[in-house]
Amino acid sequence: NEPVINLSETQRAVNEDFTQDILITVALSRPSLTAITLPIIVDGDASTEDFILETTSVTVPAGALSADMIVRVINDTEIEPSELLGLSLGAPLPVNSATLGSNTRFELQINDNDAATLAFSSSAIAQVTEGNTLVNIAVELSTTSFEPITVVLSRFNI
């Protein structure tokens, strides 16, 4: 009877500035007499600029009950939407050494921690006289944003 393989957790969300290693444990239902190697299949919209995966496979040593996959999040300065990193376990090697269980996929949501800044251009200073004078005010965004930006202007009397 082959051991069954599952992951200790299947999802997590972290901010991009998360600095600790993320350990995902590959657990066997019982020890195996041989080492079991599982390829790690990577998918999702997170790029290799957003994370470091320590290895492309994980090996549970003979006689052991578990081994860890290690992921590190990279804190960049790019303003971007949340990204998803998917890690799935491939077929165990040697063949017929173990069976994949129902929890063999881990999803990591990486939430951005960067923000664009707004600035009024130097030509935004204008003198107007009373009446129906229109003034164009240029607002500059420091970088492209993937989120809508709303600027609320109020008028006041000086």
C-alpha positions in Angstrom: 0.0 0.0 0.0 1.6 3.3 -1.2 1.8 6.4 1.0 -0.5 9.2 0.0 1.0 12.7 -0.5 -0.7 16.0 0.5 0.4 19.6 1.1 0.1 21.0 4.6 -1.7 24.1 3.3 -3.3 25.0 0.0 -3.5 28.8 0.0 -2.0 31.9 1.5 -2.0 35.6 0.9 0.9 37.9 1.7 2.0 41.4 1.0 4.8 41.9 -1.4 7.1 43.2 1.5 6.7 39.8 3.4 10.3 38.9 4.4 10.0 35.4 5.8 10.4 32.2 3.9 7.2 30.5 3.1 7.4 26.8 3.9 4.9 24.5 2.3 5.2 21.0 3.7 4.8 17.9 1.5 3.5 15.2 3.8 3.3 11.5 3.4 0.5 9.4 5.1 3.2 7.0 6.1 7.0 6.6 5.6 8.3 5.1 2.4 11.2 2.7 2.1 12.5 4.7 -0.8 13.0 8.4 -1.4 10.1 10.0 -3.3 10.8 12.9 -5.6 8.0 15.2 -6.9 8.4 17.8 -9.6 6.9 21.2 -8.8 4.8 22.6 -11.5 4.6 26.4 -11.5 1.8 28.5 -13.0 -0.2 31.7 -12.3 0.4 35.3 -13.3 3.3 36.0 -10.9 6.6 36.3 -12.8 10.0 35.2 -11.6 10.6 38.8 -10.7 8.0 38.4 -7.9 9.2 35.3 -6.2 12.1 32.8 -5.7 11.4 29.1 -5.6 14.3 27.2 -4.0 14.0 24.2 -6.3 12.0 22.7 -9.1 11.3 19.5 -7.3 11.0 18.3 -3.7 12.3 15.0 -2.3 10.9 13.2 0.8 13.8 11.0 2.1 13.3 7.3 2.7 11.8 6.8 6.1 10.7 10.4 6.5 7.2 11.7 6.7 7.7 15.1 5.1 9.9 17.7 3.2 9.4 21.4 2.6 9.1 23.6 -0.5 10.5 27.1 0.1 9.2 30.3 -1.6 10.5 33.8 -1.0 8.6 36.9 -2.1 10.5 39.7 -3.9 9.6 43.2 -3.0 9.8 45.3 -6.1 8.9 48.9 -6.8 6.5 48.3 -9.6 2.8 49.2 -9.2 0.9 46.1 -10.2 -2.3 44.3 -9.3 -2.3 41.3 -7.0 -0.6 38.3 -8.5 -1.1 34.6 -8.1 1.6 31.9 -7.9 0.4 28.4 -8.3 2.5 25.4 -7.2 1.3 21.9 -8.0 3.0 18.5 -7.3 3.7 16.4 -10.3 3.7 12.6 -10.5 5.9 10.9 -7.8 9.2 9.3 -8.8 10.0 6.5 -8.8 6.8 5.5 -10.5 4.3 3.7 -8.2 6.2 4.9 -5.1 3.3 7.0 -3.8 -0.2 8.3 -4.7 -1.1 12.0 -5.0 -3.9 13.0 -2.5 -6.5 15.6 -2.9 -4.4 18.6 -1.6 -1.5 18.8 -4.0 -1.8 22.4 -5.2 -0.7 25.6 -3.3 -1.8 29.1 -4.3 0.0 32.2 -3.1 -1.6 35.5 -3.6 1.0 38.3 -3.6 -0.6 41.7 -2.8 1.3 44.8 -4.1 2.6 47.3 -1.5 3.5 50.1 -3.9 1.5 53.3 -4.7 1.6 56.0 -7.3 1.9 59.6 -6.2 0.0 62.5 -7.6 1.4 66.0 -8.2 0.1 69.2 -9.7 2.2 70.4 -12.5 3.9 73.8 -12.1 1.5 75.3 -14.6 -1.4 74.5 -12.2 -0.9 77.8 -10.4 -3.2 80.3 -12.0 -4.9 83.6 -11.2 -8.4 84.1 -12.3 -10.9 86.9 -11.9 -14.5 86.4 -10.8 -16.9 85.1 -13.4 -17.1 82.0 -15.4 -13.4 81.5 -16.0 -12.2 78.0 -16.7 -8.8 76.9 -15.5 -7.2 73.7 -16.7 -5.2 72.0 -13.9 -2.7 69.3 -14.9 -2.3 66.4 -12.5 0.6 64.1 -13.0 0.8 60.5 -11.9 4.3 59.2 -11.0 3.8 56.0 -12.8 1.2 53.8 -14.5 -1.4 52.5 -12.2 -3.6 49.4 -12.6 -6.1 50.8 -10.2 -8.5 53.7 -11.0 -7.3 57.0 -9.6 -9.9 59.6 -8.5 -8.8 63.2 -7.8 -11.4 65.3 -5.9 -11.0 69.1 -6.2 -12.8 71.5 -4.0 -13.2 75.2 -4.5 -12.9 77.6 -1.7 -12.8 81.3 -1.1 -9.6 83.0 0.0 
